[in-house]
Amino acid sequence: MSASSCLDFGLRVEGVSSLCSSSSSVDMADDKDVLRDVWFGRIPTCFTLNQDEVTEREAEPYYLLLPRVSYLTLVTDKVKKHFLKVMKAEDVEEMWFEYEGTPLKWHYPIGVLFDLHASNTVLPWSITVHFKPFMKSTCSGIRVLIFEYSFSRSVAGVHTSRALTRSSVHTD
C-alpha cells in the first residue's frame, strides 16, 4: 500500500506513514495470511447432549470444525441428526445451544460467539445441546413468566406515558 493511498483513507496518525510507505512483497504476503486466517478460520467444537435429555442409550459427543464466519443455524441439522440416533423423535421439541449455562444467540456469527464466551478456554469448545423447549428449561414456573411479562409491560407503559407527556407539552 503506498503512502498516498493510506493518506487517502484518512490515516494521518503518527507512525502510520512509515507503515504505509513500505510496500514490500512480504507485507502483502502477511496481509493475505491474515485474510486467509480470518475467512477460513475454524473453531474445533464438541457438542454434547444435555444430561437432562431422555435418551435410549448414552449419547456420544459430536465433533465439528466450525467456520468462524458461519452461524449455528447452519450446523443444527448435522448435530440434530447425530443425537437423534439415541433419542426418540417425539422427545425432540426444539433445539438450542448453551455454553456454561449461557444460551447462545443464533444470529451471531460463530466466531463472535466464541470470542464473547469462550476465547480463554481450552479447545475444543464445548457446547451443550438441548432439545427441551427453552422456556421449560430456564423458567422455574409460571410465576417467573408472569413477572417477566408484567415487568416488560410496565416498562413499555412508562416509556409510552413519558412520550405522550412530552408530545402534549410541546404541542401546546
Buried (B, 14 or more C-beta within 10 A) or exposed (E): BEBEEBEEEEBEEEEBEEEBEEEEEEEEEEEEEEEEEEEEBBBEBBBBBBEEBEBEEEBEBBEBEBBBBBBBEEBBEEBBEBBEEBBEEEEBEEBBBBBEEEBBEEEBBBBBBBBEBBEEEEEBBBBBBBBBEBEEBBBEEEEEEEEEEEEEEEEEEEEEEEEEEEEEEEEE
